[in-house]
């Protein structure tokens, strides 16, 4: 019974993080919200018991993707007009 609740909770939080990332004017905060959304998806993948996809997803979406976006934001303006 607890597993569906975890999936629902992580899904709602990922939706909230996605909305915040889209509406945020500070690009570094938007990257942080995007990483939070990726972590919620990782929790859902863990509940669905797909560890091979989970390890790849965490390495790419939370690590490489967030690091690349922070680098790109550092080369541009931080605030969206």
Secondary structure, DSSP 4 states (H G I P E B T S, - for coil): -HHHHHHHHHHHHHHHHHHHHHH-SBHHHHHHHHHHHHHHHHHHHHHTT-HHHHHHHIIIIIIIHHHHHHHHHHHS-SB--
